Amino acid sequence: MEMIEKETDSFNERQKKNKGFTRLSLLLKFISKHNKNNPYIFEYGLYARMKNFIRIVCLKVYNKEILEAKINLEELNGTDLYIAYID
């Protein structure tokens, strides 16, 4: 838990400087549509939530159908994604 808190703090600090996100809302909508109970179907997931945005680290994808969302997830493995969160 301590690591997540540290990550959240540094994430929030960076966002104050950056003031921007890469929005992959298409991916989030696609995931939510196919898995309503838990839209984050990544092996290593939720890192920080800030207002309407969620940061996840994509290490492994369980559902290969996500590739139909026209996003090449293999290129994203191990990278930070900033995704618009839809309640």
Secondary structure, DSSP 8 states (H G I E B T S, - for coil): -HHHHHHHHHHHHHHHHH------HHHHHHHHHH-SS-S--BSS-EEEEETTEEEEEES-BS-GGGGGGS--HHHHTTEEEEEE---
